[in-house]
């Protein structure tokens, strides 16, 4: 990875954290009841894998995952990087979905 790419990713992550705090981002990635595979898939969107590679690695339906990626792009939490590879705004801790608030209060 080129030095300028590292700086650009750092800037993107910094701005994104101000726009989407971690708990808000986690709820956008994996709404309550959607399962933790969504969070794992999101974190795999680091620009190093194609959408198909991520779906295959997690045994996700390619069509459903394509719609998920489109939704994430539409809400601004994923961009398409080089060669159309999905890139998240910043990674989330894998245990964060357990802290996501639901309409009935925090989900543990």
C-alpha positions as CSV (number, residue, x, y, z in Angstrom):
1,X,0.0,0.0,0.0
2,X,1.4,3.4,-1.0
3,X,2.1,5.9,1.8
4,X,-0.5,8.3,0.4
5,X,-3.1,5.5,0.6
6,X,-2.4,5.0,4.3
7,X,-2.9,8.8,4.9
8,X,-6.1,8.8,2.9
9,X,-7.5,5.9,4.8
10,X,-6.6,7.5,8.1
11,X,-8.4,10.7,7.1
12,X,-11.5,8.7,5.9
13,X,-11.6,6.8,9.2
14,X,-11.2,10.0,11.3
15,X,-14.0,11.8,9.4
16,X,-16.2,8.7,9.4
17,X,-15.9,8.3,13.2
18,X,-17.2,11.8,13.7
19,X,-20.1,11.2,11.2
20,X,-20.9,7.6,12.4
21,X,-20.0,6.9,16.0
22,X,-19.2,3.1,16.5
23,X,-22.6,2.1,18.0
24,X,-24.5,4.0,15.3
25,X,-22.4,2.4,12.6
26,X,-22.8,-1.0,14.1
27,X,-26.6,-0.6,14.1
28,X,-26.4,0.5,10.4
29,X,-24.3,-2.5,9.5
30,X,-26.2,-5.1,11.5
31,X,-29.6,-4.0,12.5
32,X,-31.1,-5.9,15.5
33,X,-31.9,-9.5,14.4
34,X,-29.7,-9.5,11.3
35,X,-27.0,-11.7,12.8
36,X,-23.3,-11.2,13.4
37,X,-22.3,-12.4,10.0
38,X,-23.2,-8.9,8.8
39,X,-20.6,-7.3,11.1
40,X,-17.9,-9.9,10.0
41,X,-18.7,-9.2,6.3
42,X,-18.5,-5.5,6.9
43,X,-15.1,-5.8,8.6
44,X,-13.9,-7.9,5.7
45,X,-14.6,-5.0,3.4
46,X,-11.1,-3.6,3.8
47,X,-10.4,-3.2,0.1
48,X,-8.3,-6.4,-0.1
49,X,-11.1,-8.7,-1.2
50,X,-13.8,-8.6,-3.8
51,X,-17.5,-8.7,-2.9
52,X,-17.6,-12.3,-4.2
53,X,-14.6,-13.4,-2.2
54,X,-16.3,-12.1,1.0
55,X,-19.6,-13.8,0.2
56,X,-17.9,-17.1,-0.5
57,X,-15.7,-16.9,2.6
58,X,-18.8,-16.5,4.8
59,X,-21.1,-18.8,2.8
60,X,-23.4,-15.9,2.1
61,X,-25.9,-15.8,-0.7
62,X,-24.2,-13.7,-3.4
63,X,-27.4,-11.9,-4.4
64,X,-28.3,-11.0,-0.9
65,X,-24.8,-9.8,-0.1
66,X,-24.8,-7.7,-3.3
67,X,-28.0,-6.0,-2.1
68,X,-26.4,-5.5,1.3
69,X,-23.3,-3.9,-0.2
70,X,-25.5,-1.6,-2.3
71,X,-27.4,-0.6,0.9
72,X,-24.2,0.1,2.7
73,X,-22.9,2.2,-0.3
74,X,-26.2,4.1,-0.4
75,X,-26.0,5.0,3.3
76,X,-22.3,6.0,3.0
77,X,-20.6,3.4,5.1
78,X,-18.9,1.5,2.2
79,X,-17.1,2.9,-0.9
80,X,-15.8,1.0,-3.9
81,X,-12.0,1.1,-3.9
82,X,-9.6,0.0,-6.5
83,X,-10.9,-2.7,-8.9
84,X,-14.4,-2.2,-7.4
85,X,-13.5,-3.8,-4.1
86,X,-15.6,-2.7,-1.1
87,X,-13.9,-0.6,1.5
88,X,-15.5,0.2,4.9
89,X,-15.2,3.6,6.5
90,X,-13.5,2.0,9.5
91,X,-13.6,-1.5,11.1
92,X,-15.8,-2.3,14.1
93,X,-15.0,-4.6,17.0
94,X,-16.6,-7.9,16.5
95,X,-18.4,-7.8,19.9
96,X,-20.0,-4.4,19.2
97,X,-23.3,-5.7,18.0
98,X,-24.0,-7.0,21.5
99,X,-24.1,-3.4,22.6
100,X,-26.3,-2.1,19.9
101,X,-29.5,-0.5,21.3
102,X,-32.9,-1.9,20.2
103,X,-36.2,-0.2,20.6
104,X,-36.6,-2.1,23.9
105,X,-33.2,-0.9,25.3
106,X,-29.6,-2.2,25.0
107,X,-29.2,-5.6,23.6
108,X,-26.7,-7.7,25.6
